Amino acid sequence: MNETARIASPARPKVHIRTFGCQMNEYDSEAVAGLFERGGWAVAEREEEAGVVILNTCSVRGHAEDRAWGRLFALRARAAREPGFVVAVMGCMAQRMPAEIARRCPWVRVICGTRAFDRMVELVERAPRRGGVAIDTGTGRRSRTAVPPRGRGPRVRAFVEITRGCGNRCAYCVVPYVRGPEESRQPGEILAEIGRLAEGGCREVTLLGQNVNSYRACGMAFAGLLREVGSIGGIARIRFMTSHPKDFPDELLEAVAGVPQVCPHIHLPLQSGSDRILAMMNRGYTGGLYRGLVERLRGAVPGLALSTDLIAGFPAETEEDFRDTLRAIEEIRFDGAFIFKYSDREGTRAAGIRPKVPQGDIVRRHAALLGAQERISAEKNAGLIGATVEVLVEGTSPRDPGRLFGRTGANRRVVFPGGTDLIGRLACVTIRGATPLTLIGEAAAGGENA
């Protein structure tokens, strides 16, 4: 806990935060948890232990919203039988549809948008216990007030936000509407946060933003920030996401290749293999430009792992467009991919594009893309059997406490037998088996345990 935090009051209920969506939401949840801790509240890991339950929601995909709605309705019975129980909603859904949440879920007591996180504790403390809701979406604020990250003591890995919002207008994406225009944090603030994490034993940081490549503050671009983070003692690994293919200058490529701590893994969303669909999406690049960037990256960074995002069934996508995407998977051979079924997001340009792809075709195309990527991932993992890799050990396996788990620099998950003294260390592991998602190994000589 942060040194400035007050001792938790036994009279106050505990707070539990459940997170839906991306790493940015995970970071926001940590920040809000920190606000509660500094205000003297205790944060519960389990929902049933808490008298205040906060859902941090996502609106990027319809599926994420459906999951949040499902959880909200599951809390209705408890809210009815416990008058003092507080249900709160924060994040992108709260920003996008506060009135709809209040109408559909009258047991919700707090609705807090993405620009009002700093007021979350105050909103909960003043929340009406019956027959009302406190709503703040930060309307009229030029930018979100900075919220310091939660102080939870030692952790092996941590997310660090470097930009917020987005300056792109991809046709399918709701992020600019719910998180606002892109803003970059000051480099001194970022470096101080990472320095504190390193002092607490953190070994790996992931720099977060909707498009980290466009970071710029105090005359410093993203390449310069990477070099500065690489100079912080104790940080063994640096990751970042997400990178936009249209913003990858040579200076950044040189930093990725030249800063030893930067991991040989880049998440580079393609979204579609069809130039026609990419233009409709307003992505700002073609398949040829994307492939050229991949060649430059693989030439500069030996052993680079590449992951991506793909959308199946974007409006007006034809079978030929779909085959272009399937062909891109086969030709580029990604190490991993997040493949999504398209869903309309109200207010985006794509919501008005016709014709819509029939749901049956979306499901079929999604399954085909997923199947192709799973096969390629399995082939790549199988190719590592017999190799010895360096793994940052993160903890014990949730499925088998006798095994440890961690990730390679290329972001491949590894499980292997070992003692808890290895947690937080870089260990050498020889791979003996593989699935499409996981490498299975045994400890080898070398690493920080040598």
ZIFENKA-V780172 format. One record per helix or strand of 3 or more residues. SS is the DSSP state (h for helix, s for strand). FROM is the first residue (numbers start at 1). TO is the last residue. Records with the same first field share a line. If there is no record, write none. Layout:
SS->FROM-TO ; FROM-TO
This chain:
s->15-19 ; 52-57 ; 86-91 ; 108-112 ; 134-136 ; 157-161 ; 204-208 ; 237-241 ; 265-268 ; 305-312 ; 336-341 ; 388-396 ; 403-408 ; 413-417 ; 426-434 ; 438-447
h->23-38 ; 47-49 ; 62-74 ; 76-81 ; 92-96 ; 98-104 ; 117-125 ; 175-179 ; 187-199 ; 212-214 ; 222-230 ; 250-258 ; 275-281 ; 287-300 ; 319-332 ; 349-352 ; 359-382 ; 420-422
